[in-house]
Structures are given as structure tokens and as C-alpha cells.
Amino acid sequence: MSKIIASAAIRGAHSLVGRAQKELNEAIEKFGKGRSVEFPNTGYYLPIIYGMTGMAVKTLGDMEPVIERSKKLLPPHPTDKVWLPYLGWTLDAGMATLFAEEIIEALKYLEQPPYLVASTPDEEHLWLGAADDKIMRERGIEFVDGTAPGFAACIGGSPDAEETVRIARELQEKCLYVFMFHECNKGIRMAEQLKEKNVQMGWETRLVPFSPDISGAVFALGFATRAAMSFGGVNPGDYKRILMYNRHRVFAFVLAMSELVSDEQYATAAGAINYGFPTITTADIPTIYPRGICLYEHVVPNVSFAEIVAKGIEVRGLKVVQAKIDIPISYGPAFEGERIRKEDVYTEMCGSRTGKLSFEFTTIKPTEEITDGQVEVIGPDLNDIKPGDTLPMGIVVEVSGARFQKDFEPILERQIHKFVNGAQGIWHAGQRNINWIRISVQAYEKGFRLNHIGKIIHAKYQETYSSILDRVQVKIYTDEQKVKELLEIAKVSYKERDERIAGLSDEKVDTYYSCGLCQSFAPDHVCIITPERTGLCGAYNWLDGKAAYEIDPYGVNLPVKKGTTIDEKKGQWQGINEFIVKASHGKLERFNAYSMMEDPMTSCGCFECISCILPMTNGIMIVDRDSAMMTPCGMKFSTLAGSVGGGLQSPGFIGHSKLYIASKKFISADGGILRLTWMPKTLKEQLREVLNRRGQEQGVSNFADMIADETVATTEEETLTFIEKAGHPALTMPPMM
């Protein structure tokens, strides 16, 4: 361990703990010890402190023992002659630094915080601050499924703003999240440079400007800490498991782009080393190899700006595999969240907005009728129209393969949205004949043409589905008459698919599919997908699982034979139980697919909704992750999620998708949809039609109007009063408990 670095890190830790003490004293003097403090909309209090110590910081007074604990972690100051440069002391100093920085950042929320409570910066405000739990769970699925292999925490920036933009784009193309904070010694901040160059930032584009201060590093490390508690089921205070979880499951590294490194930066880097996250820097400082603490060397100096991204990926041991697509613009998942403003649009294709027909359609064809890789544009191309003109568009993808089944057509077709959106400067929404595509002026000027849409689809279909596809060709129609003719053919197929899927039920199949996707983050969680119950993240249905198994028989989606029925009403089968015992590493013995009260299915943390019993109402409430309000059970979604996620089996609580609410099997063993007594108004309006239909099927008219929401009830008592007046059926049903 270099004495130079250790000394600087410990000096920095003393400085930041002292700063935190001073700012806390000032805040207590002004507001009093009872003043509440939090990072908004998160159930993990101040997550690093909570995760490492189990101490829930709710008020300013709660911060005082944290400061004292931080002081105990601090080794003697380097000016003290008894000090020795032990690695352990330096790492302790790093952890004390993180506690102090988290307090510093939390105090900023007391008055006019410099941060937006949003996912995207606006023209006036740049910094986003702590990610709330909604973002945490939305983005968690990307870390789980590998579309986001890790994150880079970036300090400072290149003296050349164009070079900084290039670094950001390289990180985006590598599918990484980019967390930005602090400045280099010349006052350069990466986020400010990107804003100057009109680069879109925010969670949607994976370029996240956390904070202008070095203490903003805790937002990145707090995100990692919450991942361990939320997805990994690690209990607060179990610091060893949290650090090991991050070392092995959260692939992150620090890029320090600066000529000099301050004591505070050294101290923060020491904190990151505890997590197993290396620091790659352009500064001329000593190298550190703390073997046994981390997987790789942890301070790598003298790296050029041109090589810094590649070096970070190499040192952290990330495996980033990208298929090169022959298009003139950048490509990667980070561009999926990119917005194209009206003034930047070269052209758009959308039936509802332009009055011209638009659709996309994937269909199976005989192999001899397909030339793999062939892309045709039938009709005018982009260079045949003027900026602002619109076109009709029909995207027809013809595929063949010995293992390809007709049921897989809609699965591949749905992926067109994701695949096309990955191109920088191209925006896609919707599917079937309600699709919408925008192409930016910048993409057109770089040489993007309609045939490149076909090249993207061909490349991604073959990359993703090569085991079931032999040939793929794409025809893009902009001839109005042709689009009209082919749309009618596509509509017939759309209808046939809907009828086929509607006919599927749990009883009509003898095989369900597992989803082990989330086990990379939640090792003991097991998801079983049935025809009438989608994955709890909402991203995978039974047909998706079937197709995924055909694509990769050794992947995360495996067929599970139901076997002997143990309890038909509750949805329990011997074959399913035997599978989950193995898949959960012995942590689970059984679960019931149709009950939330007895041995319910587990959750990882990526769920769209949580259902929770409301005993007084003899029913349940549902809250979705888009809702930040307090609910009648006395907890917000973020707090509820901490009780349900991480592979836990929690009777009375289940995580699930929005689509599952519409299923006839929704908690059918407990009484089904008629148990629903409260839900957020926005979610109720989204599902009004299906709620009324499901209610009508069971003899209850206008069921949605019987369900309380936050406009009429915010407590369980108020919910009971409302449903009594409404004559809610749950009141006359058998007791849930």
C-alpha cells in the first residue's frame, strides 16, 4: 500500500468527517434535532449508513451517532508519528468518508436542494441527486438481464470537451451507466461539458449527473448498496455480505479524469475500494494492488483519455460483447431513452399523427423465399423527401428456421421497438399498426437511410435469435398503395395471434417456464411463468419463456413439468415444488401460484406492483412503483418493496406485474380481483376497463368505482368507510385471515 496514497486518503477522511460534523451542528442549531431528513422516495433511509451499520437515519439527531462512529473508524492523522500505512486503516478511513459524505448530501435536502426530483435534467437544472426507488427498480432489470453490465463513476473530465463527449459515447456504446459528480483540479465537470455540447442526459440515456460535489459519489455507491438489500435480500447492517455482493455482482469502476488528485478524492476512492470498485485515473500517482480485498488492482494511474474506458472495463473484469452493425450512427441500449424534439425531426412515420399508414410485421416464410441479410426499400427513401415531410411505412420482416415456430412471430416483432431505438438519433414507439418512428436531422446528415433500419433488425435478430433463425430479410415499404395492401394482410395475422394467445390457460398446458434472470442479483428468487401469470417484472410471458428455451436450452428460462397436482385451487404442483427447492438453493420448499396468503411466490425486486393485505377491509391494496404516495397500509411503495424483494416469501404480500391484475388467476385462491379495495387513481384509470370486465364476470357491475383511491382514502380506516358506502363485495366474502 503506497504511503503517499494512504496518507492522502486518511487526510481526506479527516477533512470530510470534520466538514460533516460542522454542517450537522449548523443544521441542528437552525432546525433542531427532531427535523426529519431523507433522500426522497426511498425506503432505505441513507442507504450506505443503513446498509453498513443498520442505523436508520430519520432525523438530524440520528446523524450524531453516525458521526461518532465515523470518528472511531478514522485512524490517527498522518501527522501523528504513531501512524503506519496499513491497508485496513485506509479502507476504514474510506468507509468513514462515505458516512460523512452521505450526511453532507442529505443535509442539502433540508433547504432548496440543488437536485431535481426527476429522471432527466431540464434547461434550468442539471443535477439529479439520489435515485428514488422507482428508478432503482426500473433500472434494476437492466442490470439483472445484462443490458447494463455495470456502471462507471466519473470524476472531472477531459480539458477538451469533444474528448469528454467521445468518452461518454464510448461508455454508452458499451451499454454502461455513467454516474457523474465533482470536478477535476481545473474546475472541469463532465456533466457540464456534455450539457454545453447539447448531449441528452438522464436515467433514460444512462448519462446521470449526480452532484457537483465529491460527496456525490455516495449516490453511486448508495445505488450499489441498495441493490444488495433490494435484489440480494441482504439485511441492513450485514456489511460483509453487502461488500461481497458488490464485489461479485455489481460491476463498477471509477474514472478519475484529472491531472492531480485531491485528498478528498483519495478518501472517496478508498471507500470505493471497500466495494471492490477500482479507480482508473489519468493522474500520475502510485499504483495500488490490494490483493485479497478486491478482484483486481485498484488504483491504476497514468491512463490516457483515449484508453481510459477500455482500461476500466479490463481492470474490473467486465465482459462487454457487441455486434457491429453497419450503420453510420452510434448504436447501443443507452440510446433507447433518447428523445428527439420536434424541431430536430427530419421525418416521422405515424398513422395517428401524419394521416399516413404505418405498421410493422414479422412473419415466417419458406427458406427458399428468403435471402439472408437482404434489405429492400420499396418506395421513396429519406433523400427523396424534404425535411419535415412524412411518409407511410410498412416494415415487413420475413424469417425462416428449422426450429422457428409461428408462435414466436409476435415475440420477435415486439423486439423491433427495442432494436430500432438503440440507434442514436432514431426514436421508436408502439408496435403493430400503432408504431411511430422519428428520424433526426443529425442522423440523416450522418448518412442514415431507411435501409439502415433493415440492417439493424437483421443484425439484432440474428444476434439474439440465431439458434432458431436461419435467414432474415427485411422489406421496408413507403409506397402508399403497397403499405395499404400489406397492412390488411398483417391485420389478419394480428387477429389470429390474439385469438391463439387468448385461448391459452394454465390448465391447458402441462409445462410452465422458470425465469432465473434475476438470480444474478437475487440468488434465491425463483419466478415461475404460466400462461395466466407473467413474470413479476412484466417483461416476460409464457410464450417468451418457451421461445427463450428454444433459443438457449441452457439459459435462464427452463421448462418445468407441473407433475402431480397437490392443490388445484391454490396452484401447487409436485413438479414445480421439486424445481424450486433446487433453484432456490434449498431456501424454498414450495409455493402457491394463486395465493398471496399462504406460501406465495417470491420476488426479486423488479416487480411493477405490490399487493398487500388490508385486514380491516377483508381485502387487499395494490400500489405500483410509479406511485410515491403513502398508502393505507402505512408504507410507501419503497418501504413495502424492502419487505417483499430479495427472494423473500412474505405471506400477505406479493410483487407482480400490472398485467397479472387482469388475469383470471390473480390471487384466485384468496378470492381474486373482488378482494381489491384500494389502488392509486392513475393505476385504476389505466385498468378501469379490465377491472369492470372482471367484476362483471363475477356479477359485480361498475367494480372500478367501488375501489378506493388516494382521492377518497389515505388510511385503512378511510378505505373501510368508502367501501362500506360503495357496497364493496369484499365485505361479504369469507375472511382472508
Sequence and secondary structure as in RCSB ss.txt:
>XXXX:A:sequence
MSKIIASAAIRGAHSLVGRAQKELNEAIEKFGKGRSVEFPNTGYYLPIIYGMTGMAVKTLGDMEPVIERSKKLLP
PHPTDKVWLPYLGWTLDAGMATLFAEEIIEALKYLEQPPYLVASTPDEEHLWLGAADDKIMRERGIEFVDGTAPG
FAACIGGSPDAEETVRIARELQEKCLYVFMFHECNKGIRMAEQLKEKNVQMGWETRLVPFSPDISGAVFALGFAT
RAAMSFGGVNPGDYKRILMYNRHRVFAFVLAMSELVSDEQYATAAGAINYGFPTITTADIPTIYPRGICLYEHVV
PNVSFAEIVAKGIEVRGLKVVQAKIDIPISYGPAFEGERIRKEDVYTEMCGSRTGKLSFEFTTIKPTEEITDGQV
EVIGPDLNDIKPGDTLPMGIVVEVSGARFQKDFEPILERQIHKFVNGAQGIWHAGQRNINWIRISVQAYEKGFRL
NHIGKIIHAKYQETYSSILDRVQVKIYTDEQKVKELLEIAKVSYKERDERIAGLSDEKVDTYYSCGLCQSFAPDH
VCIITPERTGLCGAYNWLDGKAAYEIDPYGVNLPVKKGTTIDEKKGQWQGINEFIVKASHGKLERFNAYSMMEDP
MTSCGCFECISCILPMTNGIMIVDRDSAMMTPCGMKFSTLAGSVGGGLQSPGFIGHSKLYIASKKFISADGGILR
LTWMPKTLKEQLREVLNRRGQEQGVSNFADMIADETVATTEEETLTFIEKAGHPALTMPPMM
>XXXX:A:secstr
  HHHHHHHHHHHHHHHHHHHHHHHHHHHHH TT B   TT TTSSHHHHHHH     BHHHHHHHHHHHHHH  
  TTSTT    HHHHHHHHHHHHHHHHHHHHHTTSSS SS SSSS  SS     S  HHHHHHHHHHHHHTSS  
EEEEEE  SSHHHHHHHHHHHHHTT EEEEE   TTS  HHHHHHHTT   BTTTTEEEEESSGGGHHHHHHHHH
HHHHHTS   TT HHHHHHHHHHH  EEEEEE SS  HHHHHHHHHHHHTT  EEESS    B  BTTBSS SEE
 S  TTTHHHHHHHHHT          SS BSGGGGG    GGGEEEEEEHHHHSS EEEEEEE  GGG  TT E
EEES  GGGS TT    EEEEEEEE TT  GGGHHHHHHHHHHHHHTBTTEEEE  GGG EEEEEHHHHHTT  H
HHHHHHHHHHHHHHHTTT SEEEEEEE  HHHHHHHHHHHHHHHHHHHHHHHT  GGG SEEEEE GGGGTSTT 
 EEEBTTB  TTSS  HHHHHHHHHH TTSS  EEE  SEEETTTTEEHHHHHHHHHHTTTS    BTT SSSSB
    S  SEEEEEEGGGTEEEEEETT  SB TTS BHHHHHHHH TT   TTEEEE HHHHTSTTTTGGGTGGGG
EEE  HHHHHHTHHHHHHHHHHTT TTGGGGSB TTT SSHHHHHHHHHHHT GGGGS    
